[in-house]
Amino acid sequence: MRPRTPKGYRPRPGVHPVINRLREARTISGLTQADIGEILGYSNQDIYKIETEKINTRFRAIVDYADYLGFDLVLIPRAEK
């Protein structure tokens, strides 16, 4: 069962759903941007920029972030139109 989203959490409009889901999972886990940054070797400002898409980050950073929070990034083929 998926943990409850914290009260007051809102996905950021215009941000990719994967990034919003990672931010939500971080928040549910009680981790700050500084916590994630320290664990992954980034500054809290870097994590902020990733979560708000202020920078075009390396894919490896997204994979590491997802992996730490217990997610696998999976590519699923689109249905043919």
Stockholm file with secondary structure:
# STOCKHOLM 1.0

chainA/1-81         MRPRTPKGYRPRPGVHPVINRLREARTISGLTQADIGEILGYSNQDIYKIETEKINTRFRAIVDYADYLGFDLVLIPRAEK
#=GR chainA/1-81 SS CCCCCCTTCCCCTTSCHHHHHHHHHHHHTTCCHHHHHHHHTCCHHHHHHHHTTSSCCCHHHHHHHHHHTTCCCCCCCCCCC
#=GC SS_cons        CCCCCCTTCCCCTTSCHHHHHHHHHHHHTTCCHHHHHHHHTCCHHHHHHHHTTSSCCCHHHHHHHHHHTTCCCCCCCCCCC
//
